[in-house]
């Protein structure tokens, strides 16, 4: 039987992945095309931000889908199919629907007011689009996942353990992602939101995330052993993309680079982050509601800071601080403590004793 002990490094990677998404969104305020993709845009750009953002862009979303698939693998070890669907409905579908009805329109209102547009109510997934993808992946792939669970001591699992115990498993995953890029040939590899390419890439990452956890230690020992080489290869491909292709490398090379970054992150995470702690315990609960909320505070901060007569770097720091402090304060003082709000932000109801504990820790 595969181990059921908690993997704290995966919890950390989920926190890191969502944190990177928030940082990435803040960066768009200070790029010259921010307004064209729906962000309030600062007058003075910080063009140099695009280099690190381009490095992150090809693996930040796939990493999140990998980690989401891993979470499902852990979940089904103690849940039936019905229990999994109900739990994912509560954790994913309910916050998604609440978000597009109540959260997204708020930051759209701020954008409309800043640019003196007509104030209208818009239903749009915005930054929550990937939640719909994940819920669909659960529905579509769970029959296969439960079949693998049922036959976890069978030949297929034994073969997968052998495969992922060698670099051949990593090469196989990269080949699949490169094949997807060649087959669909997206105009921009990094356009994941509400595209066929983004949907299929996310499903592949979700599936392989499940498989990685299903096979146990084999994959993790491999990425841990080769983590430095994986990091160097990822950095080399990014350097090639930057120097030779002006960041516009062929999609199959981006797919390979993306996987190398993710495998390196998994290797270093497995080696250094697999330990519990109070910080992780808090952040693993907070990060999901904070992500749902952060666009409101990003847009509100941009609304207040962008008109200021000061250097763009100072504005960047101010918007960043406003976004994180505002979102975490809203989580800590409202979402975390108001019982009726917890479910719509993907949190469990808490008992009376737990409520008292929350008050004691505040």
C-alpha positions, 0 to 999 in steps of 0.5 A: 500500500502506498504511503498516506503520510502528509507531504508538506513540500507539496503544501508549500509548492501550492502556497508558492505557486499561488503566491507567484500568480499574485506577484505576476498579476502585480507586475502587469500594472507596470508593463506597457500593455497592462491596460490591454489585458484588463489591468490599471496601467502605470504611466511609466513602465518597468520594462525589465520586469518582463524578463523574470515574468517571462521566465515564470510565465511558462511554468507557473500555471502548469505547476499549479495544475500538477499540484492540483492533480497531486492533491486529488491523488492524496484525497482519493486514498480516503474518499469514495468517488461520491465523496471526492466529487462532493468535496471538490464541489465544495472546495472548487465549484462553489468558490468559482461561482461565488467569485464570478458573481461577487468578487470579479465584478468588484475589481471590474468596477474599479477598472471602469471607474479609473478609466471613466467607463460606464459602470456595468456588472460583468460576469467573468471568470477572470483570475479564477478561470483555472478553477473551472478547469480543475473541476472538469478534470476531476469529473473527467479523470476520476474514473481513471484515477479510481481504477488506478487506485483499485489496481495500485499493486498491479502491473501498470503501477509497477511499470510506472514506478520503474519508469519514474524511478529513472530519467526516462519518466521525466523524458516521457512527460516532456515528450507528451507536453512537447507533442501537445505544443506541436499538435495544437501549435498555439499562437502564444504558448503562455496563453492558458486562460480559456484556450484549448491549448491551456485546457489540454495542457492543464489536463496533462499536468493534472493527470501527471500530478496524480500519477507522480504521487500514485507511484510513490517515492520513485519520481521524488527520488529521481528529481531529488537526485537530478535537481541541480542538473534539471535547474541548470538545463532549465536556466540554459533553455531560458537563456537560449530563449532570451538571447537567441529567440528574443523570448519567442522560442518555438512552443516545443522548446517552451514546453520542455523548459517549462517541465524542467523548471517544474521538475527542478522545483519538485526536486528542491522542494522534496529535499528542503520543504517537506517539514511542518510548521506554524507558518505553513499551517496558516498559509496553506489555509489562507492562500486560497481565499487570499488568491480569490480576493487579491484582485480587488486589492490589486485594483484598489491599490493601483487606483490609489497609487498609479496617479501619484507623482513618484518613481515607478519602483516606489509605486510597484512596492506600494501596490505590492504591499497594498495587495498582500496586506489588504488580501491577508487582512480581509482573510484574517479579520473577515473571511476566516472568522465569519462562518457564512463566508468560509464555504464560499472561499473554499474553507470548512465550517469550524466548530465552536471550540475552533472559533474560540481558538481563532479568537485566542490566536488573534 
